[in-house]
Amino acid sequence: MNNLVRRENSGGVATLTLNRPEKLNALSKEVFEELDVHVDAIAREKRKIGLVILRGAGGHFSAGYDMSEVLEHVKAHAKPHFHSEVIQKIANLPQPVISAVQGFCSTGAMELALAADLIVAAESAQFSDVYARWGLTPVWGLSLRLPHRIGTAKASEMMLTCRSYSGRQAEAMHLANFCFPDDRFDTDLAALAADILSNSWYANQVNKRALIEIDGLSLHDAHALELFKNEGLAPDAGERIAKFFAKHEASK
């Protein structure tokens, strides 16, 4: 691999960093190939990795797909639907995934960010869908995931105007779950990661899978799925409950 996507493990977190800062982390076939390798490895590490963070190097998430590749028709040399499949793999990872967005997050990059369970934005982040500006159309899931997250009316606004939205605006429309001040971004991101990792990794993974499986089902069918496919207590449930009672007794 060419180190276009760096992986760093720390305390149960696997951080995948898009690493083309000289090109504002523009996405390419090679970037997706490296993402694919990392994501396949992480999917097999459910006990070692409890959280995945996807971010960009150099202060930007990604400016979107490398337009030089679009002009060269590189997609013709890639497996059909390869990019969509990689994004779907990220969405279906057993572990929770956070897209940590600083700077630009445009078009194809937004399709990538939307694969995460949570999106965290810096105040200075800039989200945009400019496919229409270039006469292009989304093929990696944006037209599905964006309205699913923010509603059809707001998705229409973003897609038809090609306007840019700040981190605070993204939070207000529920595109981002959280917006952190620029000077506290890494600190607040670490605190959020710690909150997630402090819970049962098994329960987090079961809850994520349940949310994926019930998506689009009626309330009746979703309830049946929860009742009859319930995976029961986490292996660490007994230990966690015992610690709760011990702490409660100690506080008396």
C-alpha positions in Angstrom: 0.0 0.0 0.0 1.1 3.6 -0.6 0.0 5.0 2.8 -2.8 6.9 1.3 -4.9 5.8 4.3 -3.1 5.5 7.6 -4.3 3.2 10.3 -3.5 3.9 14.0 -4.7 1.9 16.9 -5.0 3.4 20.4 -7.0 2.1 23.4 -9.5 0.2 21.3 -9.9 2.9 18.7 -8.8 2.3 15.1 -8.3 5.7 13.4 -8.3 5.7 9.6 -6.8 8.9 8.2 -7.2 9.9 4.6 -3.6 10.9 3.8 -3.4 13.1 0.7 -3.1 16.5 2.4 -1.4 18.0 -0.6 -4.6 17.3 -2.6 -7.0 18.1 0.3 -7.4 14.3 0.7 -9.1 14.0 -2.7 -10.5 10.5 -3.1 -9.2 8.1 -5.7 -9.4 4.5 -6.7 -6.1 3.8 -4.8 -7.5 5.5 -1.7 -10.6 3.2 -1.8 -8.4 0.2 -2.4 -6.5 1.0 0.8 -9.7 1.7 2.7 -11.0 -1.7 1.6 -8.0 -3.5 3.0 -8.2 -1.7 6.4 -12.0 -2.1 6.7 -11.8 -5.9 6.0 -9.1 -6.2 8.7 -11.1 -4.2 11.3 -14.2 -6.2 10.6 -12.4 -9.3 11.9 -11.2 -7.5 15.0 -14.4 -7.2 17.0 -12.7 -7.9 20.3 -9.6 -5.8 19.7 -11.3 -2.7 18.2 -14.4 -1.2 19.8 -14.6 2.0 17.7 -13.5 3.3 14.3 -12.8 7.0 13.6 -12.5 8.1 9.9 -10.8 11.5 9.4 -8.5 13.4 7.1 -4.9 14.6 7.4 -3.9 18.3 7.2 -7.1 19.9 8.6 -9.5 18.7 5.9 -11.7 15.6 5.8 -11.7 15.5 2.0 -12.5 17.8 -0.9 -14.3 14.9 -2.7 -13.3 12.7 -5.6 -10.1 13.6 -7.5 -11.5 15.3 -10.6 -8.4 14.3 -12.7 -9.5 10.7 -12.3 -13.0 11.5 -13.4 -11.6 13.1 -16.6 -9.4 10.1 -17.2 -12.3 7.7 -16.7 -10.5 5.6 -14.1 -13.8 4.1 -13.0 -13.7 2.1 -16.3 -10.6 0.4 -15.0 -12.1 -0.4 -11.6 -14.5 -3.2 -10.6 -18.1 -2.1 -11.2 -19.6 -0.5 -8.1 -16.3 -1.0 -6.2 -16.4 2.4 -4.5 -20.0 1.9 -3.3 -19.1 -1.5 -2.0 -16.3 -0.1 0.1 -18.6 2.6 1.5 -21.2 -0.1 2.3 -18.5 -2.2 4.1 -17.8 0.9 6.3 -21.5 1.3 7.1 -21.8 -2.4 7.9 -18.7 -2.7 10.2 -19.7 -4.4 13.4 -18.0 -1.6 15.4 -19.5 1.9 15.7 -17.9 4.4 13.2 -17.4 8.1 13.7 -16.7 10.4 10.7 -14.6 13.3 12.2 -15.0 16.2 9.8 -12.7 19.2 9.7 -12.4 21.6 6.8 -13.8 20.4 3.5 -16.3 17.5 3.2 -17.6 17.8 -0.3 -19.7 15.6 -2.6 -18.0 12.1 -2.7 -16.4 12.8 0.7 -19.9 13.5 2.1 -21.0 10.1 0.7 -18.1 8.5 2.6 -18.8 10.5 5.8 -22.5 9.5 5.7 -21.5 5.8 6.0 -20.6 6.4 9.7 -23.0 6.0 12.6 -22.0 9.4 14.0 -20.7 12.5 12.3 -18.7 15.0 14.3 -18.0 18.4 12.8 -15.6 21.2 13.7 -17.2 24.6 13.7 -15.1 25.6 10.6 -16.1 22.4 8.7 -17.7 22.9 5.3 -20.2 20.4 4.0 -21.4 20.5 0.4 -22.9 18.4 -2.4 -21.7 20.0 -5.7 -22.4 17.1 -8.0 -24.9 19.2 -9.9 -22.3 21.9 -10.4 -20.2 19.5 -12.5 -23.1 17.8 -14.2 -22.5 14.6 -12.2 -24.9 12.5 -10.1 -24.4 10.5 -6.9 -23.8 6.8 -7.2 -22.3 5.9 -3.8 -25.4 6.3 -1.7 -25.7 10.0 -1.1 -29.2 10.3 -2.5 -30.3 7.6 -0.1 -28.3 8.3 3.1 -28.5 12.1 3.0 -32.3 12.4 3.1 -32.4 9.5 5.5 -30.3 11.5 7.9 -31.6 15.1 7.4 -35.0 14.7 5.6 -35.9 15.1 2.0 -36.6 18.8 2.1 -33.1 19.7 3.5 -31.4 17.1 1.3 -33.1 18.7 -1.7 -31.8 22.1 -0.6 -28.2 20.9 -0.4 -28.4 18.9 -3.7 -30.1 21.6 -5.8 -28.3 24.7 -4.5 -24.8 23.2 -4.1 -24.3 25.6 -1.2 -21.8 25.0 1.6 -22.9 24.5 5.2 -20.8 25.1 8.3 -20.3 22.7 11.2 -22.9 24.5 13.2 -25.4 24.5 10.4 -24.7 20.8 9.9 -25.4 20.1 13.5 -28.7 22.2 13.4 -30.0 20.1 10.4 -28.8 16.8 12.1 -26.3 16.1 9.4 -23.7 16.2 12.2 -24.4 14.7 15.7 -22.0 17.1 17.4 -20.2 20.3 16.5 -17.0 21.0 18.4 -15.0 24.3 18.6 -12.0 24.1 16.3 -9.5 24.5 19.2 -11.2 21.7 21.2 -12.0 19.3 18.3 -9.5 16.6 19.2 -10.1 16.9 22.9 -13.9 16.6 22.6 -13.6 13.9 20.0 -11.5 11.9 22.4 -14.0 12.4 25.2 -16.8 11.1 22.9 -14.7 8.1 22.0 -14.1 7.4 25.7 -17.8 7.5 26.4 -18.5 5.0 23.6 -15.6 2.7 24.6 -16.6 2.7 28.3 -19.8 0.8 27.4 -20.0 -2.9 26.5 -18.4 -3.4 23.1 -20.6 -6.4 22.6 -23.8 -4.4 23.4 -22.7 -1.6 21.1 -22.2 -4.0 18.2 -25.5 -5.8 18.9 -27.3 -2.4 19.0 -25.7 -1.3 15.8 -26.7 -4.5 14.0 -30.2 -4.2 15.3 -30.5 -0.6 14.0 -29.3 -1.8 10.6 -31.7 -4.7 10.4 -34.8 -2.9 11.5 -34.2 0.0 9.2 -37.3 0.3 6.9 -39.3 -2.3 8.8 -42.8 -1.5 10.2 -43.0 -1.2 14.0 -44.7 -4.6 14.1 -41.9 -6.3 12.2 -39.2 -4.5 14.0 -40.6 -5.5 17.3 -40.8 -9.1 16.3 -37.2 -8.9 15.2 -36.1 -7.5 18.5 -38.1 -10.1 20.4 -37.1 -13.2 18.5 -33.6 -12.3 17.4 -32.5 -10.8 20.7 -28.9 -11.8 21.5 -29.3 -11.7 25.2 -26.9 -10.4 27.8 -23.3 -9.3 26.9 -20.5 -11.5 28.2 -19.5 -8.7 30.6 -23.0 -7.9 31.8 -22.6 -9.7 35.1 -19.4 -8.0 35.9 -20.8 -4.5 35.0 -23.9 -5.0 37.1 -21.9 -6.2 40.0 -19.7 -3.1 39.8 -22.8 -1.0 39.8 -24.1 -2.5 43.0 -20.7 -2.4 44.6 -20.4 1.3 43.9 -23.9 1.9 45.1 -23.2 0.1 48.4 -19.9 2.0 48.9 -21.7 5.3 48.5 -24.2 4.6 51.3 
